[in-house]
């Protein structure tokens, strides 16, 4: 009997498809109506059954609606549409010029103006190293007293982003882009993976979890680090992460669902369990112990060792400068991260309100080391939304020797600023471990785009330097930049911040293209 009724119903649906569709939709909406009006979890759905669901759908696609339809070219954050367009065009090797003049408000407080010279440095005299017109080597050698000193080929490099936070294809693409452009690639605190082995110079970052350089109990193991460094000549420096701008003083968590067998093996953690970075280091608890830890790693590996930190309380930096002056030991480089820096995930209050912005933090730390007379022996690295030539020029004029870029590098390989890094549902396949989404990132193609972005960035930096009468961007000073203080009021960056960067004893660019080699 039941079978006969089912057959009759199927026959009726087959002969009356339109009516069946309408009846099916009606029954579906009746079921949704009953569910919405009887549930107690969502007030809007309970009060406005069926229709109330539209609110949640619109809320879900709100960022996309604003990005593509509502916001104007200068409204979006953290990177507006014109900034993203410049990165995309540069990465694709397309025309990255803009027409019809500036749309910026040049009298807005904080707006920087780079002062050109009446007689620029002739581009016809510019030195081209090994056929690369974008080559800008670092003017300082990092760790000249270490066994394996290092001079970066590029003053623009890829900042710390871990495999785990980023997918494997994204890491592969960034590493290939760094390799082809001569930049170095920072591993992030997730440690060294085989996806970092495409040929780029590597900075291995060691965070509070000591991932990839720890024993079974989670403690730092120098022997493990020495073994891996010895086997991988691509590792040029070690960076000890004290904190980062977007979540200073707080450890990170890689959720258990992301900790697959591969990531567990790379990080030396258990598969299928939350991978937690403590909020503090277990190897040191004060400045003296930090310096001793740095020297242990440097002596054990022969590599330059530095630190990365956001800036909060200043007493730590004062004590570090004094200790380094007294002992002639300590970090070979210091990376200052600004509070405007990015991350895959952070509590809102940390991202918005903890740690000083880059310019303020850098100025306070740099001047402390100047007063102790040791700022020149350190290589200074700026980080925190500096992935555009004008911002890089300001950072260099403040005293930075190198610039690290993260989110801008992500944009160059396809990131669309969906701001879903923390959900594992990045639609561009960059900040996710989802295999289907990751397949959208082709490492070969996106690697070429990352390389073009870095090379295009450096070319524009060189062009700006030439316009201001310099051969190398490292020659910029605080006198070359003026900052708007409001209508008809400008002040030099040097006058505004109250210090002069260390004098750059520049000779000619080719004198800085000798790169110490590290043998395997």
N, C-alpha and C positions, 0 to 999 in steps of 0.2 A: 504493500500500500504506500509506504513512504517512498520507495523507489519510483513508483508510478507517478506520484505527485512531483518528485524532483524532475523526472523526465518531462512532464507537462510544463513545469515552470521554465526549464531550460529551453524547451521548444518555443514557449511564449516570448522569452527574452530574445531568442534568435530571430523571431518574426517581427518583434516590436522593439528594436534596439533603442530608439529615441525615447519612447515611453519608459522603458526599463531604466535608462540612464537617469531620467528625471525622478523616478520613484526611488532609485538608489541614493541619489543625492539628498532627497527629502528625508529618507530614513537616517542617512548619515548625520544630517544637521539636527534631526530630532535627538539622536543619541548624544551628540556633542552638547546640545541644549540641556538635556537632562543631567549630563555629567557636570557641566559648568554651574548650573543652578544649585546642585546638591553638594558640591565640594566647598570647603571652608578655607582653603589655603590661599587663594588669590581673590582679593576683594573685588577687583575690577571685573573679573570673569564671572563672579557670583552675582554681581549687580547688573552686569550687561553681558549675558551669555552670548556666545558666538562672536558678537561684535567686539567684545573686550579683548579677544585674542589678537585682534589687529594691532592693538597698542604694543603688545610684546614683540610682534613681528617688526613693526616700524622701529621700535627701540633697538632691536637686533641689527637692523641694516642702517641705523642712524649714521654711524661713522662714514659708511660708503655714500649715503645720500648727501651728507655735508661735503665730503671730499670732492665729489664729482659734479654736484648740482648747486649747492648753496653757498659754500665758502668762496670768497674771492681769492685772488692769487697771493695775497699777503697775509691771510688770516690764520691759516692752519699752523698747528704746532705738533711736534717740535720743529718740523721742517715744512715751510710753506711750499706752495705749488711751483713757484719760480725756482726755488732752490732745488727741488726734486727734478724739475725739468732740466736744469743745468747739469746735474749729475747724470741723468739718463742720457742726455745728448752727448755728453763727454764720453761716457762709457761705450756708447754705440759708434763713436767716431763721427757723429753728425755735427751740423752747425750748432754751436752752443752760444752764439751771439744773440743779443736781444735788440729789438728795434724800437725806435721812436723815443729814446731817452729813458732816464730813470723814472721809476714809479715810487721811489723812496722819499720819505720826508727828511730832507737833509738837515733841518734845524731841530729834529727830535733829539732830546738829551741822550747822550751815549753814542750817537751816530759817528763812525770813524771816517776820516778823510785822509787818504794817502797822498802826500805832497810830492808831485813829480818835479823833475829838474828841467830847467830851460835847455840844458845840453845833456841828453840822455847818454847812457853807455851804448855805443854803437853795436847793434846786434850782429853786424858784419864781422866784428872782432870777437864774438863770443866763442869760447872754446867748446868743441863738441867731442865728448869722450866716447871712443869706440863706436862712432856712428849714432850715438843716442843724444839727440839735442835736448832731451829732458833730464839728463843726468845732473843731480844736485847732491854731491857727497856731503857728509857731515864734516864740519870744519875741525872737530875734535876727534881724537882717538879715544875710545872708551876702554878704560882699564889698561893704561900703558904699562903698568907695573905687573900685570897679570901674565901668566904663561901664554895665553892666547888673547892678546888685545884685539879690538874690533873697531873698524871704521865703517859705519853704514854707507852703502852706495847711495841711498835715498834719504832725504830728510823728511819724507812723507811715508809713513808706514802703517801697517794694519794692526790695530789695537787688540786687546785681549777679548776673545770670544771663544768659549769652550765648545769642543765637540760634546754633544749632549744637549747643550742649550741650542746650538745650531746642528742641523742635520749633516750627514756625511758629505752629501753633494755640495752643500754650501761651503764646508771646510775645504773640500777639494778645489772648488772654484777659486776661493780666496787665496789658497796656497799657490795655485798656478798663476793667478794674477800677480801675486807678490813676486814669484819667480821671474816672470816675463818682464816685469817692470823694474826689478832690482830692489824691491822693498823687502823688509823683513816682516815676518808674520808671528804675532804673539799668540801662544796656544790658549791663553785663558787658564783659569785655575783647574780646569778639567784635566790638564796634563797633556803629555805628548802622545799622539795617536799616529797610526800609519797613514792617516789621511793628511797629516802634516808633512809627508815625505815626498812631495812632488818636486822638490828642488829649491824651494825658497829658503833663505836664511831664517832661522827660528829663534825666538826668545821664549824660553820655557818659563811660564809663570807658576810659582809655587804659592798656593794659598793656605788657609788654615787647615784644610783637610789633607794637605800633602799628597794629593792624588797622583798616582803613578810613581811616587818616590817614598812609599811608606811600607811598613811591615804589616803582618797580618793583624796586629792589634791597633793599627791606625796611626802609629807613631812614625815620625820622619826617619828615613833610613838613608844615610849618606852613601852607603855602598851601592844601594839600588840606583840612586841618582848617578853616581860615578860610572856605573856599568852602562847605563843607557846613554849618557853623554859620550862615553868612550866609543860606543857603537854608532853614534849618529853625529857625524862631523857637521851636519847642517845646523846643529844647536850652537849658537854664537854667544848667547848671554842667558843669565838666570835672573828673573825678576821675582822678588818676594812681595807678595801682595798683602799690604796691611789693611787697606780698605779701598773701596771705589766710590765715586761720587754719588751714584744713584742709591746706594744703600750702605753707607759707611757704618762700621761698627756692628754690622749684622751679617750673620752667615747665610749662605744660600741653601736651597733644598732642590735636589733633582728628584721629582716624584718617582715612586717605586715603578710605576708603569713605563717610565722612560729608561729605567736601569735594566737594559737587556744584557745578554751574556757578553756582547762585545764591549759595551761601556763598562761593565763590571770588571772585565779583564784589563782594560786600559787604566781604570782608576784604582784598581786593587781593592774593590769593595764587593759586597755580596749582591748577587743578582736578585732582582725583584724586591729589593728593600729601598726605602728612602735613602738617598745619598746626601748626607747632611754635612755642610761646612760649618764648623763652629764659628762663633763670633770673635774668637781670639786664638792666637797661636799658643801651642803647648811647649814650643822649643825656647821661647823667651818671654819674659814678663816686664823687662825694662830696657832702657837704651843700651846699657853695657852688654847685656845678653844678646840684644839684636845685632850689635856690631860684631860680637864674637861669632854669632851664627853666620853672618855674612862672610866672615873670614874663613870659617870652616868650609863653607861651600866653595869659595873662591880657591882656597888652597887644595881642596879635594878634586876639583874639576879643572882648574886652570882658567876658568872663564871669568869675564867681568860679571859682577853681581850688583844688582840695584834694588831699589824698593819702589813700590807704587802706593800712593795714598791720596785720599781726599784730605782737606784741611779743615780742622775744627779748632780744638785748643792749641795754642801756640807754644806752650811750655815744652812739649815733646820735641819740637823742632829746634828750640833754643838749646836744649840739652844734647840733642844729636849733633848740632854744629860744634858745640864745645868739646864733646867727646871725640869727634873726628879731628879737630884741631890738635888736641892733646896727644892722640894716639897715632895720627896719620893713617888711620884705618877707617873702614866703613864703606858705604855704597859707592860704586863707580858711577852710577847714574841714579837720578831721582825723577820719577814720573809723578807729576802733580795732576790729579783728576779733579775736575770741577763738579759742583753740585748739579750742573745742567747735563751731566753725562747720562748715558742710557744704560739699560739693563734688560734682561729678559723678563724679570719679575721683581717687584719691590713693593713693600707697603707704601701707600700713598703719602703718608706723613714723611717717611724717609726720603722718598723721591722729591718731595716738594720743599722740605724744611730742614733737612739735616745735611751739614757740610756747606762750606762757603763756595760761591761761584768761582770759576777758574781764575779770573783776573785778580780778584781780591785775595784768594788763597795763595796764588803764585807770588804775588807781590810781597805778602807777609813772610813767606818762607825764604824766597830768594834774597831779600834784603838782610835777613838774619845771617845767612851764610856769607853775604858780602861783608858784613860787619866783622865776622870772624876771619875774613881774608881767605876763605877756601872755596868760594863759589866758582872760580875759574877751573878748579881741578875736577869739578863734577860736570857730567853731561846732563843737561836739563831737558826733560821731555814733557810737552804739554798735551793734555787730553781733555776732552769734554766739548763736543760740538765745534771742533776746529777744522772740519773737512771742507772748507772753502778758502780760496786764496786770500781774501781780505782778512779773514779771521786768523789765518796762519801768519800773515804779515804782522798783525798786532801781537800775537804770541811770541814771535821771533824778536820783535822790537823790545819786548819785555824781558827777554833773556833766554828763551827756549832755543835749544840747538836742534831738536827734533820734534815732529808732530805725529801723534798717533790718532788714527781715525777708525771708528767702529761702525756706527749706524750708517754713515755715508758710504762706507764700503759695502754694507749690506744692500743699500739702495742700488749700487752699481751692478749687483748681480740679480736684481729683480724684486727686492723688497718694495712693497707698495704702501708702507706705513699704515698697515691695517691695525696695528697696536694689539695684536693677539698673540704676542710672543709667549705669554704666560699660560696660554690655554692648550698648547700643542696643536693648534688648528691654524697655523700660519697659512693663509691661502696661497702665498707665493712659494711655499715649500722651503723657506730659508730657516726659520726658527721652529723646527718641528722634527720629530722622529717618525711621523706618519709616512709609511713607505709610499703611499699613493701620492700624497702632496709633494714629497721630496722628488719624485720622478719628473716634476715640472722644471727642476733646476738641472740643466745640462752642464756638467763641470767644464767641458771643453769650451763651449760657447760663452758661458758666464765668466770663465777664467779670463778669456780674452777681453771681455768688457771691464772686468776689474783692473786689468793691466792698463787698458786705455784710459780709464778714469784716473788712475794714479799718474800716468804719464801726462795726461792733459792738465791735471792739477799742477804738476811741476812746471810744465811749459808756461802756464799762466803766472806762476810764482816768479819764474825767471823773467818773464816779460815785465812784470811789475818792478822787479829789481832793476832791470835795465832802464825803465822809465824814470827811476829815481836816481840814476847815475851809478848803480852798483853792478858788479859782475855776478855776485852771489847773494841770494836773499838773506843769508846770515849776517850781512853788513847793515841791515836795517837797525835804526835806533829809535828811541822814543821821540826824537826831534822830527822824524819823518812822518809822523802821524799826528793829526789833530782830532780832538774829540769835541763834539757839539755839547755845549752847556746850556742850550736854549737859544732862542731867537737872537741872531747876530752875535753870539758869544761862542768862541772856540778856544780850546786850550790844548797845548801839546800833551801827548800821552805821558811824556817824561814829567811835565809840570803837574799833571793831574795825579799821577801815582807817587811822585815825590822821590824818585831815584833814577839813576842812569844805569843801564845794563853794563856789564863788563865790556871793556873795549875789545873789539875784534881786530886782532893783528893779521889782517888778510893780506896775502901776497898776490897770487893769481890762481884761478880755479884748478888748473892742471896740477898744481902742487899738492892738491888734496885728493888726487885720484890714485894714490898708492894704497892698496887695501891689504892689510896683513892677512895671511892665509892660515887657517887652522887645519892641520893635517889630521886624518882619521886616527 
